[in-house]
Amino acid sequence: MFMDKMAPGIVRLSVMDNDLDLFEGQYRVKNGMAYNSYAIIDEKIAIMDTVDARFTHEWLDNIETVLSGRKVSYLIIQHMEPDHSANIGTVLSMFPDVRIITSAKAVKMMSQFMNEDMSSKCDVVKEGDVLDLGKHKLHFVETMMVHWPEVIMSYEPTEGILFSADAFGRFGPYDPAY
């Protein structure tokens, strides 16, 4: 488990899976795998993606630390693979008023993954939409089929950070050199 401040108000919330030798049962990861989530702490708080279900407790410890008792306004799900979305239900149970920000295709997939209609809990974003958190504003970019058909990316121009889902990811452990 580790957290690092990427920029003022933006924290990476990561957990390490040191026991994994094959990611998704097919990609060799001899040194384990990092699962990354992010918190944007502003007038409104957004959590970007979740982590693999096996690491829920470590991830929640990270979130509790950065929230300092505040509530999450938004859960942004950029991608529905379980290493990004496995804790949607956990977040909803902890923060019942949270709004899930995601693509239209992700809402449909989420409803299938969770065996319930999730549309009333979601706000659909599309290319060019902006989510205002205060100082930080997330600009959404549709990147369907860059990886999966529902993927969106989020760009935060104040700090110049692109949250790229899996588009520029790599398999393996956390390495601050990347």
TORPA-4810 file (N, C-alpha, C, O; in nm, 3 decimals):
<nodes>
NODE_1_0.085_-0.117_0.000_0.000_0.000_0.000_0.090_0.123_0.000_0.187_0.129_0.075_M
NODE_2_0.057_0.221_-0.084_0.131_0.345_-0.082_0.044_0.457_-0.137_-0.049_0.433_-0.215_F
NODE_3_0.075_0.577_-0.095_0.009_0.696_-0.145_0.119_0.794_-0.181_0.222_0.802_-0.113_M
NODE_4_0.098_0.867_-0.288_0.192_0.975_-0.317_0.116_1.092_-0.376_0.023_1.078_-0.456_D
NODE_5_0.160_1.209_-0.334_0.099_1.333_-0.381_0.152_1.363_-0.520_0.273_1.381_-0.539_K
NODE_6_0.062_1.367_-0.618_0.102_1.393_-0.756_0.110_1.543_-0.783_0.193_1.589_-0.861_M
NODE_7_0.020_1.618_-0.718_0.009_1.762_-0.736_-0.077_1.812_-0.621_-0.138_1.731_-0.551_A
NODE_8_-0.085_1.943_-0.600_-0.171_1.991_-0.492_-0.315_1.939_-0.507_-0.380_1.965_-0.608_P
NODE_9_-0.362_1.865_-0.407_-0.498_1.814_-0.408_-0.519_1.685_-0.486_-0.632_1.637_-0.496_G
NODE_10_-0.414_1.628_-0.543_-0.427_1.504_-0.621_-0.331_1.400_-0.565_-0.210_1.420_-0.561_I
NODE_11_-0.388_1.287_-0.521_-0.311_1.182_-0.456_-0.335_1.048_-0.526_-0.448_1.010_-0.555_V
NODE_12_-0.225_0.978_-0.554_-0.237_0.843_-0.607_-0.256_0.749_-0.488_-0.181_0.753_-0.391_R
NODE_13_-0.359_0.663_-0.497_-0.390_0.565_-0.394_-0.364_0.428_-0.456_-0.445_0.379_-0.535_L
NODE_14_-0.255_0.368_-0.420_-0.216_0.244_-0.487_-0.199_0.130_-0.389_-0.168_0.151_-0.271_S
NODE_15_-0.220_0.011_-0.438_-0.191_-0.110_-0.362_-0.107_-0.202_-0.450_-0.118_-0.201_-0.572_V
NODE_16_-0.024_-0.282_-0.384_0.063_-0.375_-0.455_0.013_-0.517_-0.437_-0.021_-0.559_-0.326_M
NODE_17_0.010_-0.591_-0.545_-0.021_-0.733_-0.543_0.110_-0.807_-0.568_0.148_-0.831_-0.683_D
NODE_18_0.177_-0.842_-0.460_0.308_-0.908_-0.471_0.298_-1.058_-0.496_0.399_-1.122_-0.524_N
NODE_19_0.177_-1.113_-0.487_0.160_-1.258_-0.504_0.122_-1.297_-0.646_0.117_-1.415_-0.679_D
NODE_20_0.095_-1.200_-0.730_0.047_-1.227_-0.865_0.164_-1.256_-0.958_0.261_-1.181_-0.963_L
NODE_21_0.155_-1.366_-1.033_0.257_-1.394_-1.133_0.203_-1.383_-1.276_0.279_-1.365_-1.370_D
NODE_22_0.069_-1.394_-1.290_0.005_-1.377_-1.421_-0.111_-1.279_-1.405_-0.209_-1.310_-1.337_L
NODE_23_-0.102_-1.163_-1.467_-0.211_-1.067_-1.464_-0.317_-1.112_-1.564_-0.286_-1.146_-1.678_F
NODE_24_-0.443_-1.111_-1.519_-0.556_-1.158_-1.600_-0.533_-1.300_-1.652_-0.586_-1.339_-1.756_E
NODE_25_-0.453_-1.376_-1.579_-0.428_-1.515_-1.614_-0.345_-1.535_-1.739_-0.332_-1.648_-1.787_G
NODE_26_-0.287_-1.426_-1.795_-0.213_-1.443_-1.918_-0.087_-1.359_-1.934_-0.001_-1.394_-2.014_Q
NODE_27_-0.074_-1.249_-1.860_0.042_-1.162_-1.877_0.137_-1.182_-1.760_0.102_-1.157_-1.645_Y
NODE_28_0.257_-1.226_-1.790_0.356_-1.255_-1.687_0.399_-1.125_-1.618_0.438_-1.028_-1.683_R
NODE_29_0.392_-1.126_-1.485_0.436_-1.012_-1.403_0.523_-1.067_-1.291_0.474_-1.093_-1.181_V
NODE_30_0.650_-1.084_-1.318_0.738_-1.153_-1.225_0.756_-1.081_-1.092_0.794_-1.144_-0.993_K
NODE_31_0.731_-0.951_-1.087_0.748_-0.876_-0.963_0.617_-0.826_-0.905_0.617_-0.736_-0.821_N
NODE_32_0.505_-0.882_-0.947_0.375_-0.840_-0.896_0.312_-0.731_-0.981_0.357_-0.702_-1.092_G
NODE_33_0.207_-0.670_-0.926_0.126_-0.574_-1.001_0.083_-0.461_-0.909_0.050_-0.485_-0.792_M
NODE_34_0.082_-0.339_-0.959_0.028_-0.225_-0.885_-0.111_-0.193_-0.940_-0.133_-0.193_-1.061_A
NODE_35_-0.205_-0.166_-0.849_-0.338_-0.120_-0.887_-0.350_0.025_-0.841_-0.332_0.054_-0.723_Y
NODE_36_-0.379_0.115_-0.934_-0.380_0.257_-0.904_-0.519_0.317_-0.909_-0.599_0.290_-0.999_N
NODE_37_-0.546_0.398_-0.810_-0.666_0.476_-0.798_-0.618_0.616_-0.759_-0.503_0.633_-0.720_S
NODE_38_-0.704_0.715_-0.770_-0.663_0.852_-0.742_-0.771_0.924_-0.664_-0.890_0.896_-0.681_Y
NODE_39_-0.730_1.018_-0.580_-0.824_1.104_-0.509_-0.793_1.249_-0.548_-0.677_1.291_-0.547_A
NODE_40_-0.898_1.322_-0.581_-0.884_1.465_-0.605_-0.960_1.534_-0.493_-1.082_1.526_-0.483_I
NODE_41_-0.885_1.602_-0.408_-0.939_1.665_-0.289_-0.955_1.814_-0.319_-0.856_1.885_-0.338_I
NODE_42_-1.078_1.860_-0.325_-1.108_1.997_-0.363_-1.236_2.037_-0.289_-1.270_1.977_-0.187_D
NODE_43_-1.308_2.137_-0.340_-1.437_2.171_-0.280_-1.528_2.048_-0.279_-1.600_2.023_-0.183_E
NODE_44_-1.522_1.972_-0.387_-1.586_1.841_-0.397_-1.475_1.739_-0.414_-1.372_1.769_-0.474_K
NODE_45_-1.497_1.620_-0.363_-1.395_1.515_-0.369_-1.436_1.410_-0.472_-1.550_1.364_-0.475_I
NODE_46_-1.340_1.374_-0.555_-1.362_1.268_-0.653_-1.259_1.158_-0.630_-1.141_1.185_-0.608_A
NODE_47_-1.305_1.034_-0.637_-1.216_0.918_-0.639_-1.220_0.865_-0.781_-1.327_0.845_-0.839_I
NODE_48_-1.104_0.844_-0.837_-1.092_0.798_-0.975_-1.056_0.651_-0.975_-0.947_0.612_-0.933_M
NODE_49_-1.149_0.568_-1.021_-1.132_0.424_-1.029_-1.114_0.363_-0.890_-1.093_0.433_-0.792_D
NODE_50_-1.123_0.230_-0.885_-1.104_0.158_-0.760_-0.988_0.061_-0.782_-0.906_0.083_-0.871_T
NODE_51_-0.981_-0.044_-0.705_-0.872_-0.143_-0.720_-0.931_-0.283_-0.716_-1.050_-0.300_-0.689_V
NODE_52_-0.849_-0.382_-0.741_-0.888_-0.522_-0.735_-0.953_-0.553_-0.600_-0.908_-0.504_-0.497_D
NODE_53_-1.057_-0.634_-0.601_-1.135_-0.664_-0.480_-1.051_-0.726_-0.368_-1.084_-0.710_-0.251_A
NODE_54_-0.945_-0.796_-0.402_-0.862_-0.858_-0.298_-0.790_-0.755_-0.212_-0.735_-0.789_-0.107_R
NODE_55_-0.790_-0.629_-0.256_-0.715_-0.525_-0.184_-0.806_-0.412_-0.135_-0.762_-0.299_-0.115_F
NODE_56_-0.934_-0.446_-0.117_-1.031_-0.347_-0.073_-0.988_-0.279_0.056_-0.990_-0.156_0.065_T
NODE_57_-0.949_-0.356_0.156_-0.920_-0.297_0.288_-0.801_-0.203_0.285_-0.805_-0.096_0.346_H
NODE_58_-0.695_-0.240_0.214_-0.579_-0.150_0.203_-0.617_-0.021_0.132_-0.576_0.088_0.172_E
NODE_59_-0.694_-0.034_0.026_-0.737_0.081_-0.052_-0.825_0.173_0.033_-0.809_0.295_0.030_W
NODE_60_-0.917_0.115_0.109_-1.004_0.196_0.196_-0.923_0.267_0.304_-0.956_0.379_0.341_L
NODE_61_-0.818_0.204_0.354_-0.730_0.271_0.450_-0.668_0.396_0.388_-0.662_0.501_0.452_D
NODE_62_-0.622_0.384_0.263_-0.566_0.499_0.192_-0.670_0.610_0.178_-0.641_0.727_0.203_N
NODE_63_-0.790_0.572_0.137_-0.896_0.672_0.118_-0.929_0.741_0.249_-0.941_0.864_0.254_I
NODE_64_-0.943_0.665_0.355_-0.974_0.723_0.486_-0.868_0.824_0.527_-0.900_0.929_0.583_E
NODE_65_-0.743_0.794_0.500_-0.633_0.884_0.534_-0.645_1.017_0.458_-0.633_1.123_0.519_T
NODE_66_-0.668_1.012_0.328_-0.672_1.136_0.250_-0.802_1.215_0.269_-0.803_1.336_0.249_V
NODE_67_-0.910_1.149_0.306_-1.038_1.220_0.322_-1.044_1.305_0.448_-1.114_1.406_0.451_L
NODE_68_-0.974_1.265_0.552_-0.978_1.338_0.680_-1.121_1.366_0.724_-1.152_1.477_0.768_S
NODE_69_-1.207_1.266_0.712_-1.345_1.279_0.759_-1.443_1.338_0.658_-1.563_1.343_0.686_G
NODE_70_-1.396_1.383_0.543_-1.485_1.439_0.441_-1.553_1.327_0.362_-1.510_1.212_0.366_R
NODE_71_-1.657_1.363_0.290_-1.731_1.265_0.209_-1.692_1.277_0.062_-1.653_1.383_0.014_K
NODE_72_-1.704_1.166_-0.007_-1.677_1.162_-0.151_-1.802_1.206_-0.226_-1.912_1.157_-0.198_V
NODE_73_-1.786_1.298_-0.320_-1.897_1.344_-0.404_-1.912_1.259_-0.529_-2.023_1.230_-0.573_S
NODE_74_-1.797_1.219_-0.587_-1.798_1.150_-0.716_-1.704_1.030_-0.716_-1.594_1.035_-0.660_Y
NODE_75_-1.749_0.924_-0.778_-1.664_0.810_-0.811_-1.658_0.805_-0.963_-1.759_0.782_-1.029_L
NODE_76_-1.540_0.828_-1.017_-1.523_0.828_-1.162_-1.473_0.690_-1.203_-1.366_0.647_-1.161_I
NODE_77_-1.551_0.624_-1.285_-1.511_0.493_-1.336_-1.479_0.511_-1.484_-1.567_0.532_-1.568_I
NODE_78_-1.350_0.501_-1.514_-1.305_0.520_-1.651_-1.308_0.392_-1.731_-1.305_0.393_-1.854_Q
NODE_79_-1.314_0.278_-1.659_-1.294_0.150_-1.726_-1.353_0.042_-1.637_-1.337_0.046_-1.515_H
NODE_80_-1.421_-0.055_-1.695_-1.495_-0.154_-1.617_-1.420_-0.282_-1.585_-1.477_-0.369_-1.519_M
NODE_81_-1.296_-0.299_-1.626_-1.224_-0.418_-1.583_-1.216_-0.417_-1.430_-1.204_-0.310_-1.370_E
NODE_82_-1.222_-0.534_-1.366_-1.229_-0.538_-1.220_-1.113_-0.473_-1.145_-1.131_-0.431_-1.031_P
NODE_83_-0.996_-0.462_-1.206_-0.887_-0.393_-1.135_-0.911_-0.243_-1.129_-0.837_-0.171_-1.061_D
NODE_84_-1.013_-0.193_-1.199_-1.054_-0.052_-1.195_-1.188_-0.033_-1.126_-1.216_0.075_-1.073_H
NODE_85_-1.272_-0.135_-1.125_-1.413_-0.114_-1.086_-1.466_-0.208_-0.978_-1.584_-0.200_-0.944_S
NODE_86_-1.385_-0.294_-0.925_-1.435_-0.398_-0.834_-1.499_-0.345_-0.706_-1.577_-0.416_-0.642_A
NODE_87_-1.468_-0.223_-0.667_-1.517_-0.169_-0.541_-1.626_-0.064_-0.556_-1.646_0.017_-0.466_N
NODE_88_-1.696_-0.065_-0.667_-1.806_0.029_-0.685_-1.909_0.012_-0.573_-1.950_0.110_-0.512_I
NODE_89_-1.950_-0.110_-0.547_-2.048_-0.136_-0.442_-2.000_-0.093_-0.305_-2.078_-0.042_-0.224_G
NODE_90_-1.872_-0.112_-0.277_-1.814_-0.069_-0.150_-1.825_0.082_-0.133_-1.864_0.130_-0.027_T
NODE_91_-1.790_0.155_-0.238_-1.798_0.301_-0.232_-1.943_0.345_-0.213_-1.970_0.435_-0.133_V
NODE_92_-2.035_0.283_-0.285_-2.177_0.318_-0.271_-2.229_0.290_-0.130_-2.312_0.366_-0.078_L
NODE_93_-2.181_0.184_-0.068_-2.227_0.154_0.069_-2.169_0.253_0.170_-2.234_0.285_0.269_S
NODE_94_-2.049_0.301_0.146_-1.985_0.396_0.237_-2.037_0.539_0.217_-2.050_0.616_0.312_M
NODE_95_-2.065_0.572_0.093_-2.107_0.708_0.056_-2.233_0.698_-0.030_-2.224_0.711_-0.152_F
NODE_96_-2.350_0.677_0.031_-2.472_0.651_-0.047_-2.513_0.763_-0.142_-2.587_0.740_-0.237_P
NODE_97_-2.465_0.884_-0.118_-2.501_0.997_-0.205_-2.402_1.019_-0.318_-2.420_1.110_-0.399_D
NODE_98_-2.297_0.937_-0.326_-2.197_0.955_-0.430_-2.261_0.938_-0.567_-2.351_0.856_-0.586_V
NODE_99_-2.214_1.016_-0.663_-2.256_1.002_-0.802_-2.143_0.935_-0.878_-2.027_0.974_-0.866_R
NODE_100_-2.177_0.834_-0.956_-2.078_0.765_-1.038_-2.074_0.837_-1.173_-2.177_0.854_-1.239_I
NODE_101_-1.956_0.879_-1.210_-1.934_0.949_-1.337_-1.867_0.849_-1.431_-1.760_0.796_-1.400_I
NODE_102_-1.930_0.825_-1.545_-1.876_0.724_-1.636_-1.938_0.740_-1.775_-2.019_0.829_-1.797_T
NODE_103_-1.900_0.654_-1.867_-1.956_0.656_-2.003_-2.088_0.579_-2.008_-2.118_0.499_-1.920_S
NODE_104_-2.165_0.605_-2.112_-2.293_0.535_-2.130_-2.273_0.384_-2.141_-2.350_0.306_-2.084_A
NODE_105_-2.171_0.343_-2.213_-2.144_0.199_-2.226_-2.105_0.137_-2.092_-2.140_0.023_-2.064_K
NODE_106_-2.033_0.212_-2.011_-1.994_0.160_-1.880_-2.115_0.141_-1.789_-2.118_0.048_-1.709_A
NODE_107_-2.214_0.228_-1.801_-2.336_0.212_-1.719_-2.403_0.079_-1.752_-2.445_0.007_-1.661_V
NODE_108_-2.412_0.047_-1.878_-2.472_-0.081_-1.919_-2.389_-0.198_-1.867_-2.444_-0.295_-1.815_K
NODE_109_-2.258_-0.190_-1.880_-2.171_-0.298_-1.833_-2.178_-0.310_-1.681_-2.181_-0.420_-1.627_M
NODE_110_-2.181_-0.196_-1.612_-2.187_-0.194_-1.467_-2.314_-0.263_-1.418_-2.310_-0.340_-1.322_M
NODE_111_-2.424_-0.237_-1.484_-2.551_-0.300_-1.447_-2.541_-0.451_-1.463_-2.597_-0.525_-1.382_S
NODE_112_-2.472_-0.498_-1.565_-2.453_-0.641_-1.584_-2.358_-0.699_-1.480_-2.384_-0.806_-1.425_Q
NODE_113_-2.249_-0.629_-1.451_-2.152_-0.677_-1.352_-2.214_-0.685_-1.213_-2.183_-0.776_-1.136_F
NODE_114_-2.302_-0.589_-1.180_-2.355_-0.579_-1.045_-2.495_-0.639_-1.032_-2.553_-0.638_-0.923_M
NODE_115_-2.549_-0.691_-1.142_-2.681_-0.753_-1.142_-2.792_-0.661_-1.090_-2.885_-0.707_-1.024_N
NODE_116_-2.781_-0.533_-1.120_-2.887_-0.438_-1.089_-2.872_-0.318_-1.181_-2.763_-0.290_-1.231_E
NODE_117_-2.981_-0.248_-1.202_-2.979_-0.129_-1.287_-2.907_-0.018_-1.212_-2.953_0.027_-1.108_D
NODE_118_-2.795_0.026_-1.266_-2.712_0.128_-1.200_-2.738_0.268_-1.254_-2.677_0.364_-1.207_M
NODE_119_-2.826_0.281_-1.352_-2.843_0.409_-1.420_-2.885_0.523_-1.328_-2.848_0.638_-1.352_S
NODE_120_-2.961_0.496_-1.222_-3.004_0.603_-1.132_-2.890_0.654_-1.044_-2.901_0.760_-0.983_S
NODE_121_-2.780_0.580_-1.038_-2.665_0.619_-0.955_-2.555_0.684_-1.038_-2.454_0.730_-0.983_K
NODE_122_-2.574_0.688_-1.170_-2.468_0.732_-1.261_-2.503_0.860_-1.335_-2.619_0.885_-1.368_C
NODE_123_-2.401_0.939_-1.360_-2.409_1.052_-1.450_-2.319_1.019_-1.568_-2.199_0.998_-1.552_D
NODE_124_-2.377_1.016_-1.686_-2.304_0.980_-1.807_-2.231_1.103_-1.860_-2.289_1.210_-1.873_V
NODE_125_-2.102_1.084_-1.892_-2.025_1.190_-1.955_-1.983_1.144_-2.094_-1.972_1.025_-2.124_V
NODE_126_-1.962_1.244_-2.177_-1.919_1.216_-2.314_-1.805_1.312_-2.349_-1.767_1.397_-2.268_K
NODE_127_-1.753_1.298_-2.466_-1.643_1.381_-2.515_-1.671_1.529_-2.490_-1.775_1.582_-2.530_E
NODE_128_-1.577_1.596_-2.424_-1.587_1.739_-2.402_-1.658_1.782_-2.274_-1.651_1.899_-2.237_G
NODE_129_-1.726_1.690_-2.206_-1.792_1.726_-2.080_-1.687_1.759_-1.975_-1.575_1.709_-1.978_D
NODE_130_-1.726_1.845_-1.880_-1.636_1.890_-1.774_-1.704_1.871_-1.640_-1.821_1.906_-1.623_V
NODE_131_-1.630_1.816_-1.544_-1.677_1.802_-1.407_-1.599_1.902_-1.321_-1.477_1.894_-1.311_L
NODE_132_-1.671_1.997_-1.260_-1.610_2.103_-1.181_-1.604_2.060_-1.035_-1.707_2.041_-0.970_D
NODE_133_-1.482_2.043_-0.984_-1.463_2.004_-0.845_-1.424_2.124_-0.757_-1.415_2.111_-0.635_L
NODE_134_-1.403_2.238_-0.818_-1.354_2.358_-0.749_-1.237_2.411_-0.830_-1.254_2.456_-0.943_G
NODE_135_-1.117_2.405_-0.772_-0.996_2.443_-0.846_-0.971_2.346_-0.962_-0.929_2.387_-1.070_K
NODE_136_-0.997_2.220_-0.938_-0.972_2.118_-1.039_-1.098_2.092_-1.121_-1.209_2.083_-1.067_H
NODE_137_-1.079_2.082_-1.250_-1.189_2.052_-1.343_-1.144_1.937_-1.431_-1.037_1.941_-1.492_K
NODE_138_-1.226_1.835_-1.437_-1.193_1.719_-1.519_-1.263_1.729_-1.653_-1.385_1.744_-1.660_L
NODE_139_-1.186_1.721_-1.759_-1.236_1.722_-1.896_-1.233_1.577_-1.944_-1.130_1.510_-1.935_H
NODE_140_-1.345_1.530_-1.996_-1.356_1.389_-2.034_-1.332_1.370_-2.183_-1.375_1.450_-2.266_F
NODE_141_-1.264_1.262_-2.212_-1.229_1.226_-2.349_-1.276_1.083_-2.371_-1.237_0.992_-2.297_V
NODE_142_-1.358_1.063_-2.472_-1.402_0.928_-2.506_-1.291_0.857_-2.581_-1.240_0.907_-2.681_E
NODE_143_-1.254_0.740_-2.533_-1.146_0.663_-2.596_-1.191_0.519_-2.617_-1.116_0.425_-2.592_T
NODE_144_-1.314_0.504_-2.663_-1.369_0.372_-2.686_-1.278_0.293_-2.780_-1.231_0.344_-2.882_M
NODE_145_-1.254_0.170_-2.744_-1.175_0.073_-2.819_-1.026_0.102_-2.821_-0.951_0.033_-2.889_M
NODE_146_-0.980_0.205_-2.747_-0.837_0.215_-2.724_-0.795_0.094_-2.641_-0.685_0.041_-2.654_V
NODE_147_-0.888_0.052_-2.555_-0.865_-0.069_-2.474_-0.992_-0.153_-2.472_-0.994_-0.265_-2.523_H
NODE_148_-1.097_-0.101_-2.413_-1.229_-0.164_-2.410_-1.330_-0.066_-2.469_-1.296_0.051_-2.487_W
NODE_149_-1.452_-0.109_-2.499_-1.547_-0.019_-2.567_-1.606_0.093_-2.481_-1.668_0.184_-2.535_P
NODE_150_-1.588_0.089_-2.350_-1.651_0.187_-2.262_-1.555_0.290_-2.204_-1.596_0.375_-2.125_E
NODE_151_-1.429_0.284_-2.240_-1.325_0.362_-2.173_-1.336_0.512_-2.200_-1.359_0.556_-2.312_V
NODE_152_-1.319_0.587_-2.090_-1.302_0.732_-2.099_-1.170_0.766_-2.029_-1.122_0.691_-1.944_I
NODE_153_-1.114_0.878_-2.067_-0.999_0.934_-1.997_-1.043_1.067_-1.938_-1.143_1.125_-1.979_M
NODE_154_-0.966_1.115_-1.841_-0.997_1.242_-1.776_-0.871_1.327_-1.775_-0.764_1.282_-1.734_S
NODE_155_-0.886_1.451_-1.820_-0.773_1.544_-1.822_-0.799_1.655_-1.723_-0.906_1.717_-1.724_Y
NODE_156_-0.701_1.682_-1.636_-0.711_1.788_-1.537_-0.612_1.897_-1.579_-0.492_1.883_-1.556_E
NODE_157_-0.660_2.007_-1.640_-0.569_2.106_-1.699_-0.493_2.193_-1.598_-0.385_2.242_-1.630_P
NODE_158_-0.546_2.212_-1.477_-0.476_2.295_-1.379_-0.338_2.238_-1.350_-0.240_2.312_-1.338_T
NODE_159_-0.329_2.107_-1.338_-0.202_2.039_-1.308_-0.144_1.970_-1.430_-0.031_1.920_-1.425_E
NODE_160_-0.219_1.967_-1.541_-0.171_1.902_-1.663_-0.160_1.752_-1.651_-0.065_1.692_-1.701_G
NODE_161_-0.256_1.689_-1.582_-0.253_1.545_-1.561_-0.360_1.477_-1.645_-0.477_1.515_-1.641_I
NODE_162_-0.319_1.377_-1.721_-0.412_1.292_-1.796_-0.426_1.161_-1.720_-0.328_1.088_-1.702_L
NODE_163_-0.547_1.131_-1.675_-0.577_1.002_-1.614_-0.622_0.913_-1.730_-0.733_0.928_-1.780_F
NODE_164_-0.536_0.822_-1.771_-0.550_0.756_-1.901_-0.609_0.616_-1.897_-0.594_0.540_-1.993_S
NODE_165_-0.677_0.579_-1.787_-0.731_0.443_-1.776_-0.616_0.345_-1.801_-0.515_0.352_-1.731_A
NODE_166_-0.627_0.256_-1.896_-0.521_0.160_-1.925_-0.442_0.192_-2.052_-0.357_0.113_-2.093_D
NODE_167_-0.469_0.305_-2.114_-0.410_0.332_-2.245_-0.258_0.334_-2.245_-0.195_0.287_-2.339_A
NODE_168_-0.198_0.389_-2.141_-0.052_0.399_-2.137_0.006_0.321_-2.020_0.118_0.348_-1.975_F
NODE_169_-0.070_0.226_-1.972_-0.027_0.149_-1.856_0.078_0.046_-1.892_0.114_0.027_-2.008_G
NODE_170_0.125_-0.018_-1.787_0.219_-0.128_-1.805_0.191_-0.229_-1.696_0.137_-0.194_-1.591_R
NODE_171_0.228_-0.350_-1.719_0.211_-0.455_-1.619_0.333_-0.452_-1.528_0.446_-0.439_-1.575_F
NODE_172_0.310_-0.464_-1.400_0.421_-0.473_-1.307_0.399_-0.391_-1.182_0.292_-0.331_-1.163_G
NODE_173_0.501_-0.387_-1.097_0.490_-0.318_-0.970_0.504_-0.167_-0.987_0.542_-0.118_-1.093_P
NODE_174_0.474_-0.096_-0.880_0.493_0.049_-0.879_0.641_0.080_-0.889_0.723_0.020_-0.819_Y
NODE_175_0.675_0.172_-0.975_0.813_0.217_-0.990_0.809_0.367_-1.013_0.763_0.412_-1.117_D
NODE_176_0.857_0.447_-0.915_0.848_0.592_-0.929_0.923_0.648_-1.049_0.905_0.765_-1.083_P
NODE_177_1.006_0.568_-1.113_1.079_0.614_-1.232_0.987_0.627_-1.354_1.024_0.690_-1.453_A
NODE_178_0.866_0.566_-1.347_0.775_0.572_-1.462_0.668_0.673_-1.441_0.583_0.692_-1.528_Y
</nodes>
